[in-house]
Amino acid sequence: MIRFEHLAKTFRGRPALHDLTLEIPQGEIFGLLGHNGAGKSTTFGMLLGQVHPTRGEAFIRDISVQHNRFQALQRVGAIFETPGFYDYLSGWNNLRIFTGYTAKLGRAEMEETVRFVGLEKRIHDPVRVYSHGMRQRLALAQALLPRPELVLLDEPAEGLDPEGIHEMRNLILRLNREHGMTVLLSSHQLSEVEQLCSKIAILNQGHLVFQGFWKDLAGKSARYRLEIDDWEKGRAVLLACGAKVLEKNIVELPAAGDIADIITKMVHVGVRVSAVEPARQTLEELYLGKISKA
């Protein structure tokens, strides 16, 4: 669905993106991660044809955005940067004006989209009285008109309360599962990315430092949480087995390590083991570990 080929951008002699080559298949919810200034917005801007690359090309459905922007973006919707609306007009009239510029749609199609984002009860109110969450819903409705195959979402849950974040997450999942849309999203809320995406790409200082399944960031090592009565003896066993002792009773085993063998050895030397459970690393922990090494 999306392909970046050696994409690079320099602003006034300062590189913002270095030689980005990446493919995002159709039907994915794909996360683009990175700190402020890592190159995420620059990448979004070039994919939408709003920023011209210094080098390379971006493709949507094998159509070059740089050489045929209109055709490439025909079936693309986006929430990029701060959505702009006419505050004195209703949400409905904002959508009507937008579709007048993009594609003529019937009332029934617009109403269906409004229902999908949950704004049917407030769509005829002026946008100036909308909460932040309602504005985000209106922005999503705008991105879904006309029916896109690909949706780009830049910080879709930014500024939302916990209930709003939950609702936005469910809407994104429904777009993918019920409508088969490909979703490329950028977010600083890594817990949300963890629940939405299986594959991610990480940018650091404009460089692509990881792409693939985010769980692969953990490598082949395994982590467990142990509760034992004698950490002096237990630590000796762990170190002899090549395991690392981390904070909060967490131990990390080498690739060939077996927790059952380690527990057996601990019991043999008189260590009482009261609990052992897998300690899965969160995306936030894996992301921060990757960035710190980049």
C-alpha positions in Angstrom: 0.0 0.0 0.0 2.8 2.4 1.0 6.4 2.4 -0.2 9.2 4.8 0.6 12.3 4.6 -1.6 15.4 6.3 -0.3 13.4 9.2 1.0 15.4 12.1 2.4 14.7 15.7 3.4 17.0 18.6 4.3 15.7 21.9 5.7 18.2 24.8 5.3 21.2 22.4 5.3 19.9 20.4 8.3 18.8 16.9 7.5 15.4 15.9 8.9 15.2 12.5 7.3 18.0 10.2 6.0 17.4 7.6 3.3 14.1 6.1 4.5 13.3 2.9 2.7 10.2 1.2 4.1 7.1 -0.8 2.9 3.7 -1.0 4.6 1.4 -3.7 3.2 -2.3 -3.3 2.6 -4.6 -4.1 5.6 -2.1 -3.2 8.3 -2.4 -0.9 11.3 1.2 0.3 11.2 2.8 2.6 13.8 5.4 5.2 13.1 7.3 6.1 16.3 9.9 8.6 17.3 10.7 11.5 19.5 9.8 15.1 18.6 12.0 16.0 15.7 12.7 12.4 14.7 11.2 12.9 11.2 7.7 11.6 11.6 5.9 14.7 10.5 8.3 15.2 7.7 7.5 11.7 6.5 3.7 12.3 6.7 4.1 15.6 4.9 6.0 13.9 2.0 3.5 11.1 1.8 0.7 13.7 1.5 2.7 15.7 -1.1 2.8 18.7 1.2 6.6 18.5 1.6 8.9 17.9 -1.4 11.7 15.5 -0.7 15.3 16.4 -1.2 15.8 12.9 -2.6 13.7 9.7 -3.1 10.0 9.1 -3.7 6.9 8.0 -1.8 4.4 5.7 -3.4 0.8 4.8 -2.6 -0.6 1.8 -4.4 2.6 2.0 -6.6 1.7 5.5 -7.7 4.3 8.2 -7.1 3.1 11.0 -4.8 5.8 13.3 -6.2 4.9 12.7 -9.9 1.2 12.1 -9.7 -0.1 13.4 -6.5 -3.7 13.7 -7.4 -4.1 10.1 -8.5 -1.9 8.8 -5.6 -4.1 10.6 -3.0 -7.5 9.8 -4.5 -8.4 7.2 -1.9 -6.4 8.6 1.1 -7.8 10.3 4.2 -5.7 12.0 6.8 -5.7 13.7 10.2 -2.4 15.6 10.0 -1.3 18.3 12.4 -4.2 20.4 13.9 -7.5 19.9 12.0 -8.9 23.2 10.9 -12.7 23.9 10.9 -15.0 26.9 10.4 -16.0 27.3 14.1 -19.1 29.4 13.3 -20.5 26.6 11.1 -22.0 23.3 12.1 -20.0 20.1 11.9 -22.4 19.0 9.1 -21.7 22.1 7.0 -17.9 21.8 7.6 -18.1 18.2 6.2 -20.4 19.4 3.3 -17.9 22.1 2.3 -15.0 19.6 2.5 -16.7 17.1 0.3 -17.6 19.9 -2.2 -13.8 20.3 -2.8 -13.0 16.6 -2.8 -15.9 14.4 -4.0 -19.6 14.9 -4.2 -21.3 12.5 -1.8 -24.9 11.8 -1.1 -26.6 12.7 2.2 -26.9 9.0 3.1 -23.2 8.4 2.8 -22.4 11.4 4.9 -24.9 10.4 7.6 -23.4 6.9 7.7 -20.0 8.3 8.4 -21.3 10.7 11.0 -22.9 7.7 12.8 -19.7 5.7 12.6 -17.8 8.4 14.5 -20.6 8.9 17.0 -21.5 12.5 16.2 -25.1 12.1 15.0 -26.5 13.9 18.0 -24.3 16.9 17.7 -23.4 17.2 14.0 -25.7 20.2 13.5 -24.2 22.2 16.4 -21.6 24.9 15.7 -18.1 23.5 15.9 -17.2 26.3 18.4 -19.1 24.4 21.1 -17.4 21.1 20.4 -15.1 19.5 23.0 -11.7 18.5 21.9 -12.9 14.9 21.6 -15.7 15.9 19.4 -13.4 17.8 17.1 -11.2 14.7 16.8 -14.3 12.7 15.8 -15.2 15.4 13.3 -11.6 15.3 11.9 -11.9 11.5 11.6 -15.2 11.8 9.8 -13.6 14.3 7.4 -10.7 11.8 6.8 -13.3 9.1 5.9 -15.0 11.2 3.2 -14.9 10.0 0.5 -14.3 6.3 1.3 -10.5 5.9 1.6 -8.4 2.8 1.3 -5.7 4.3 3.4 -6.0 6.6 6.5 -3.1 8.6 7.9 -3.5 9.5 11.6 -1.1 11.9 13.2 -1.6 11.7 17.0 -5.3 10.8 16.8 -5.7 10.5 20.5 -3.7 13.6 21.5 -5.4 15.6 24.3 -8.2 13.1 24.8 -9.4 11.9 28.2 -9.2 8.1 29.0 -12.7 7.6 27.7 -12.0 9.5 24.5 -8.8 7.5 24.0 -10.7 4.2 24.4 -13.3 5.3 21.9 -10.8 6.5 19.3 -8.9 3.2 19.6 -12.1 1.2 19.0 -12.9 3.4 15.9 -9.4 2.7 14.5 -9.8 -1.0 15.0 -13.2 -1.0 13.4 -11.9 0.9 10.4 -9.3 -1.9 9.9 -11.4 -4.9 10.8 -14.8 -4.0 9.4 -13.8 -1.9 6.4 -10.4 -3.3 5.6 -8.6 0.1 5.7 -4.9 0.4 5.9 -4.0 2.7 8.8 -0.6 4.5 9.3 -0.6 6.2 12.7 1.9 8.2 14.6 1.5 8.6 18.3 3.5 9.3 21.5 1.0 7.2 23.5 2.9 3.9 23.2 0.4 2.0 25.2 -2.2 2.8 22.5 0.3 1.8 19.7 0.9 -1.5 21.6 -2.8 -2.3 21.5 -3.4 -1.2 17.9 -0.3 -2.2 16.0 1.7 -5.4 15.5 4.3 -3.8 13.3 6.1 -0.5 13.8 8.9 1.6 12.4 11.1 3.7 14.8 12.8 6.9 13.6 15.6 8.5 15.6 17.2 11.7 14.5 15.9 11.1 11.0 17.3 7.6 10.8 15.2 4.4 10.6 16.5 2.3 13.5 13.9 -0.5 13.5 11.1 -1.9 11.4 9.0 -5.0 12.0 7.0 -6.7 14.7 7.4 -4.6 17.9 7.7 -7.7 20.0 10.9 -8.6 18.1 12.5 -5.7 19.9 12.8 -8.0 22.9 15.1 -10.3 20.9 15.4 -14.0 21.9 16.0 -13.4 25.6 13.1 -14.1 28.1 12.3 -12.2 31.3 10.7 -13.6 34.5 9.6 -12.2 37.8 10.9 -14.3 40.7 9.9 -14.4 44.4 12.5 -16.2 46.4 13.5 -16.3 50.1 17.3 -16.0 49.6 18.5 -13.6 46.9 22.2 -14.1 47.8 22.1 -17.8 47.0 19.6 -17.3 44.2 21.7 -14.6 42.5 24.7 -16.9 42.5 22.6 -19.6 40.7 21.3 -17.1 38.2 24.7 -15.7 37.3 26.1 -19.2 37.0 23.4 -19.9 34.4 24.2 -16.8 32.4 21.1 -14.9 33.5 21.0 -11.2 34.3 19.4 -9.9 37.5 17.4 -6.7 36.8 15.4 -4.5 39.1 12.1 -5.4 40.8 12.9 -9.1 41.0 13.1 -9.4 37.2 15.7 -11.8 35.7 16.6 -12.0 32.0 17.6 -15.4 30.6 19.9 -15.9 27.7 18.5 -17.3 24.4 19.2 -20.9 25.4 18.2 -20.5 29.0 15.4 -22.6 30.6 13.6 -21.2 33.7 12.7 -24.7 34.8 16.3 -25.7 35.0 17.2 -22.6 37.0 14.4 -23.2 39.5 15.5 -26.8 39.9 19.1 -25.6 40.7 17.8 -23.1 43.2 15.7 -25.6 45.0 18.7 -28.0 45.1 20.8 -25.4 46.9 18.0 -24.6 49.4 16.4 -21.6 47.9 12.6 -21.5 48.3 10.8 -20.3 45.2 7.4 -18.9 46.0 6.5 -17.5 42.6 7.7 -17.3 39.0 5.9 -15.7 36.1 6.8 -14.3 32.7 7.6 -10.6 32.7 6.6 -9.3 29.3 8.2 -6.0 28.3 5.9 -3.2 27.2 6.3 -1.4 23.9 7.4 1.7 25.9 10.2 -0.3 27.6 11.3 -1.8 24.3 11.1 1.5 22.5 13.2 3.4 25.1 15.7 0.6 25.2 16.1 0.8 21.4 16.4 4.6 21.3 19.0 4.6 24.1 21.2 2.2 22.0 20.7 4.0 18.7 
